[in-house]
Amino acid sequence: SFTGDVQHLTATVLLDLPEGSLRAILKGRFDGNTLEAVLNGRVVEGWLEGARVHEESQLVGFDPLTFVGMVQLMPGSAG
């Protein structure tokens, strides 16, 4: 859905890390003016299942859509 230039969305994030692989479901927003995305959610499958996830990124390319940023895993809050 949209509110002005802000798109509210749900995303699936797949990560393959040396420690293990995971799938997380995140909800948040993408601002069409600043090209910034902020999403929060939880790991739903794999390594650190139940951990909270925070993602912040900037859209830097359109073909293909490319975001650069960080994903923060908070395993201490899993449960």
ZABALO-850277 format. One record per residue (C-alpha): residue in one letter; residue number from 0; x, y, z. Coordinates in nm, 3 decimals. Example, Ala and Ser with C-alpha at 12.3 -4.5 7.8 and 13.67 -1.06 7.14 Angstrom:
<pt rest="A" nr="0" xx="1.230" yy="-0.450" zz="0.780"/>
<pt rest="S" nr="1" xx="1.367" yy="-0.106" zz="0.714"/>
END
This chain:
<pt rest="S" nr="0" xx="0.000" yy="0.000" zz="0.000"/>
<pt rest="F" nr="1" xx="0.103" yy="0.364" zz="-0.044"/>
<pt rest="T" nr="2" xx="0.077" yy="0.671" zz="0.178"/>
<pt rest="G" nr="3" xx="0.194" yy="0.963" zz="-0.038"/>
<pt rest="D" nr="4" xx="0.545" yy="0.872" zz="-0.156"/>
<pt rest="V" nr="5" xx="0.587" yy="0.596" zz="0.105"/>
<pt rest="Q" nr="6" xx="0.523" yy="0.235" zz="0.009"/>
<pt rest="H" nr="7" xx="0.437" yy="-0.007" zz="0.292"/>
<pt rest="L" nr="8" xx="0.557" yy="-0.358" zz="0.212"/>
<pt rest="T" nr="9" xx="0.638" yy="-0.709" zz="0.324"/>
<pt rest="A" nr="10" xx="0.961" yy="-0.873" zz="0.207"/>
<pt rest="T" nr="11" xx="1.127" yy="-1.212" zz="0.234"/>
<pt rest="V" nr="12" xx="1.500" yy="-1.194" zz="0.303"/>
<pt rest="L" nr="13" xx="1.722" yy="-1.496" zz="0.233"/>
<pt rest="L" nr="14" xx="2.074" yy="-1.491" zz="0.377"/>
<pt rest="D" nr="15" xx="2.355" yy="-1.742" zz="0.336"/>
<pt rest="L" nr="16" xx="2.620" yy="-1.671" zz="0.600"/>
<pt rest="P" nr="17" xx="2.923" yy="-1.871" zz="0.716"/>
<pt rest="E" nr="18" xx="2.730" yy="-1.948" zz="1.037"/>
<pt rest="G" nr="19" xx="2.422" yy="-2.076" zz="0.852"/>
<pt rest="S" nr="20" xx="2.135" yy="-1.987" zz="0.620"/>
<pt rest="L" nr="21" xx="1.807" yy="-1.822" zz="0.715"/>
<pt rest="R" nr="22" xx="1.479" yy="-1.689" zz="0.584"/>
<pt rest="A" nr="23" xx="1.321" yy="-1.383" zz="0.745"/>
<pt rest="I" nr="24" xx="0.989" yy="-1.206" zz="0.687"/>
<pt rest="L" nr="25" xx="1.015" yy="-0.827" zz="0.724"/>
<pt rest="K" nr="26" xx="0.758" yy="-0.548" zz="0.713"/>
<pt rest="G" nr="27" xx="0.834" yy="-0.182" zz="0.671"/>
<pt rest="R" nr="28" xx="0.845" yy="0.110" zz="0.434"/>
<pt rest="F" nr="29" xx="1.020" yy="0.240" zz="0.123"/>
<pt rest="D" nr="30" xx="1.034" yy="0.618" zz="0.080"/>
<pt rest="G" nr="31" xx="1.016" yy="0.714" zz="-0.288"/>
<pt rest="N" nr="32" xx="1.166" yy="1.059" zz="-0.219"/>
<pt rest="T" nr="33" xx="1.475" yy="0.950" zz="-0.027"/>
<pt rest="L" nr="34" xx="1.498" yy="0.601" zz="-0.186"/>
<pt rest="E" nr="35" xx="1.548" yy="0.459" zz="0.166"/>
<pt rest="A" nr="36" xx="1.393" yy="0.141" zz="0.305"/>
<pt rest="V" nr="37" xx="1.352" yy="0.043" zz="0.671"/>
<pt rest="L" nr="38" xx="1.210" yy="-0.300" zz="0.760"/>
<pt rest="N" nr="39" xx="1.175" yy="-0.511" zz="1.076"/>
<pt rest="G" nr="40" xx="1.074" yy="-0.870" zz="1.132"/>
<pt rest="R" nr="41" xx="1.183" yy="-1.214" zz="1.248"/>
<pt rest="V" nr="42" xx="1.378" yy="-1.513" zz="1.122"/>
<pt rest="V" nr="43" xx="1.112" yy="-1.770" zz="1.034"/>
<pt rest="E" nr="44" xx="1.334" yy="-2.056" zz="0.917"/>
<pt rest="G" nr="45" xx="1.692" yy="-2.173" zz="0.956"/>
<pt rest="W" nr="46" xx="1.980" yy="-2.037" zz="1.160"/>
<pt rest="L" nr="47" xx="1.868" yy="-1.816" zz="1.454"/>
<pt rest="E" nr="48" xx="1.500" yy="-1.897" zz="1.399"/>
<pt rest="G" nr="49" xx="1.290" yy="-1.653" zz="1.605"/>
<pt rest="A" nr="50" xx="1.558" yy="-1.382" zz="1.617"/>
<pt rest="R" nr="51" xx="1.460" yy="-1.024" zz="1.539"/>
<pt rest="V" nr="52" xx="1.586" yy="-0.864" zz="1.217"/>
<pt rest="H" nr="53" xx="1.632" yy="-0.495" zz="1.133"/>
<pt rest="E" nr="54" xx="1.717" yy="-0.379" zz="0.779"/>
<pt rest="E" nr="55" xx="1.807" yy="-0.032" zz="0.650"/>
<pt rest="S" nr="56" xx="1.903" yy="0.025" zz="0.287"/>
<pt rest="Q" nr="57" xx="1.925" yy="0.272" zz="0.001"/>
<pt rest="L" nr="58" xx="1.804" yy="0.203" zz="-0.353"/>
<pt rest="V" nr="59" xx="2.109" yy="0.251" zz="-0.578"/>
<pt rest="G" nr="60" xx="2.008" yy="0.083" zz="-0.904"/>
<pt rest="F" nr="61" xx="1.696" yy="0.015" zz="-1.106"/>
<pt rest="D" nr="62" xx="1.789" yy="-0.260" zz="-1.356"/>
<pt rest="P" nr="63" xx="1.799" yy="-0.483" zz="-1.163"/>
<pt rest="L" nr="64" xx="1.661" yy="-0.322" zz="-0.846"/>
<pt rest="T" nr="65" xx="1.964" yy="-0.297" zz="-0.618"/>
<pt rest="F" nr="66" xx="1.968" yy="-0.194" zz="-0.253"/>
<pt rest="V" nr="67" xx="2.281" yy="-0.132" zz="-0.042"/>
<pt rest="G" nr="68" xx="2.262" yy="-0.125" zz="0.335"/>
<pt rest="M" nr="69" xx="2.276" yy="-0.337" zz="0.646"/>
<pt rest="V" nr="70" xx="2.084" yy="-0.623" zz="0.803"/>
<pt rest="Q" nr="71" xx="2.109" yy="-0.651" zz="1.181"/>
<pt rest="L" nr="72" xx="2.034" yy="-0.984" zz="1.351"/>
<pt rest="M" nr="73" xx="1.947" yy="-0.975" zz="1.719"/>
<pt rest="P" nr="74" xx="1.975" yy="-1.337" zz="1.839"/>
<pt rest="G" nr="75" xx="1.961" yy="-1.241" zz="2.207"/>
<pt rest="S" nr="76" xx="1.595" yy="-1.151" zz="2.158"/>
<pt rest="A" nr="77" xx="1.499" yy="-1.482" zz="1.997"/>
<pt rest="G" nr="78" xx="1.220" yy="-1.671" zz="2.157"/>
END
